[in-house]
Amino acid sequence: MGAHRLPTLQARRILGGLLVGDLARLARVDDWIINALEVGGSCQPEVTDRILNALGSPVALTSNSQVSPTVFTTTTAHTFQTGDTVTIAGVTGANADPNGARVITRLSPTTFSVPVDCSTAGGTGGTATITAASIGIVRLT
């Protein structure tokens, strides 16, 4: 069996049931931009942000567990996949800081884990957002 391959923009778009034109419209870009990105093109940060928001806005977190690796629970279903890098922000109360860019393991549609040892105290609140790298978009600075 082959190595695990991270989902690409095209795979995320298809998983979301979106045609190229649908994603382009939601992200307020031309179809050719989506086509170019799906074959390895790059774009400006503001375009990346619009595409990421069109694929799924930040997911609200209710808590992270008092365990290692810590397990996050989301308020609604997420589309994160094992191996994705998400940016976690706004979590408070945990003994170790789980905020920042973290590679996740999908556990269920409403849970995922990150390799942070919060075995002394879990936290509450925050958001998780998929990163451009997880869907194969290269951002120009």
C-alpha positions as CSV (number, residue, x, y, z in Angstrom):
1,M,0.0,0.0,0.0
2,G,1.3,3.5,-0.8
3,A,2.2,6.3,1.6
4,H,-0.5,8.5,3.0
5,R,-1.1,11.4,0.7
6,L,-2.5,14.6,2.1
7,P,-5.7,15.9,0.6
8,T,-5.3,18.5,-2.1
9,L,-7.5,21.4,-3.0
10,Q,-9.2,19.3,-5.7
11,A,-9.8,16.5,-3.2
12,R,-11.3,18.9,-0.6
13,R,-13.5,20.5,-3.3
14,I,-14.8,17.2,-4.5
15,L,-15.4,16.0,-0.9
16,G,-17.4,19.1,-0.3
17,G,-19.5,18.4,-3.4
18,L,-18.3,21.5,-5.2
19,L,-17.6,22.0,-8.9
20,V,-14.7,24.3,-9.8
21,G,-17.2,27.0,-10.6
22,D,-19.0,26.6,-7.3
23,L,-15.8,27.0,-5.3
24,A,-14.7,29.9,-7.5
25,R,-18.0,31.7,-6.9
26,L,-17.9,31.1,-3.1
27,A,-14.3,32.3,-2.9
28,R,-15.0,35.3,-5.3
29,V,-12.3,34.3,-7.8
30,D,-12.2,33.2,-11.4
31,D,-12.5,29.5,-12.3
32,W,-9.0,29.6,-13.9
33,I,-7.5,30.4,-10.5
34,I,-9.0,27.3,-8.9
35,N,-7.9,25.2,-11.9
36,A,-4.3,26.6,-11.6
37,L,-4.2,26.0,-7.9
38,E,-5.3,22.4,-8.3
39,V,-2.3,21.7,-10.5
40,G,0.2,23.3,-8.2
41,G,-0.2,27.0,-8.9
42,S,0.3,29.7,-6.2
43,C,-1.7,32.8,-5.2
44,Q,-1.7,35.8,-2.9
45,P,-2.6,35.4,0.8
46,E,-5.9,37.1,0.4
47,V,-7.0,34.7,-2.3
48,T,-5.9,31.8,-0.2
49,D,-7.9,33.1,2.8
50,R,-11.0,33.4,0.6
51,I,-10.6,29.8,-0.7
52,L,-10.1,28.4,2.8
53,N,-13.1,30.3,4.1
54,A,-15.2,28.9,1.2
55,L,-14.1,25.4,2.0
56,G,-14.9,25.8,5.6
57,S,-14.8,28.6,8.1
58,P,-12.9,28.2,11.4
59,V,-14.4,25.5,13.7
60,A,-15.3,26.4,17.2
61,L,-13.8,24.2,20.0
62,T,-15.6,23.4,23.2
63,S,-12.6,21.9,25.1
64,N,-9.5,19.8,25.0
65,S,-9.0,16.8,27.2
66,Q,-6.7,16.3,30.1
67,V,-4.7,13.6,28.4
68,S,-1.7,13.2,26.1
69,P,-2.1,13.5,23.2
70,T,-4.9,16.0,23.9
71,V,-8.2,15.5,22.3
72,F,-10.3,18.5,21.0
73,T,-14.1,18.5,20.8
74,T,-15.7,20.7,18.3
75,T,-19.2,22.3,18.5
76,T,-20.1,21.1,15.0
77,A,-18.8,18.6,12.5
78,H,-15.4,19.3,11.0
79,T,-13.8,18.2,7.8
80,F,-10.2,17.9,9.0
81,Q,-8.4,14.7,8.0
82,T,-5.5,12.9,9.7
83,G,-2.3,14.6,8.7
84,D,-3.8,18.0,8.2
85,T,-2.2,21.0,9.8
86,V,-4.7,23.2,11.6
87,T,-4.1,26.5,13.4
88,I,-5.5,26.4,16.9
89,A,-6.2,29.7,18.5
90,G,-7.8,31.0,21.7
91,V,-7.7,27.9,23.9
92,T,-7.3,28.8,27.6
93,G,-6.7,26.9,30.8
94,A,-4.6,24.0,29.5
95,N,-1.4,23.2,31.4
96,A,0.5,23.1,28.0
97,D,-0.2,25.5,25.2
98,P,-2.0,23.7,22.4
99,N,-2.4,26.9,20.4
100,G,-0.5,27.3,17.1
101,A,-0.1,25.2,14.0
102,R,-0.6,21.5,14.9
103,V,-0.8,18.3,12.8
104,I,-4.0,16.5,13.8
105,T,-5.3,12.9,13.9
106,R,-9.0,12.7,13.0
107,L,-10.9,10.7,15.6
108,S,-14.5,11.4,14.6
109,P,-16.5,14.1,12.9
110,T,-16.4,16.2,16.2
111,T,-13.1,15.2,17.7
112,F,-9.4,15.3,16.7
113,S,-6.1,14.9,18.7
114,V,-2.9,16.9,18.6
115,P,0.5,15.7,20.1
116,V,0.4,18.1,23.1
117,D,0.6,16.7,26.7
118,C,-2.2,18.3,28.6
119,S,-2.4,15.5,31.1
120,T,-2.3,18.0,34.0
121,A,-5.2,20.2,32.8
122,G,-7.3,20.4,29.7
123,G,-8.5,23.7,28.3
124,T,-11.6,25.4,26.9
125,G,-12.7,27.5,24.0
126,G,-10.9,28.5,20.9
127,T,-11.0,27.8,17.2
128,A,-9.3,25.5,14.7
129,T,-8.7,26.5,11.0
130,I,-7.3,24.4,8.2
131,T,-4.0,25.7,6.8
132,A,-3.2,26.4,3.2
133,A,-0.4,23.8,3.2
134,S,-2.9,21.1,4.1
135,I,-4.8,21.6,0.8
136,G,-1.7,22.1,-1.4
137,I,-2.0,25.9,-1.9
138,V,1.3,27.8,-2.1
139,R,1.0,31.3,-0.8
140,L,3.0,34.1,-2.3
141,T,4.1,36.7,0.2
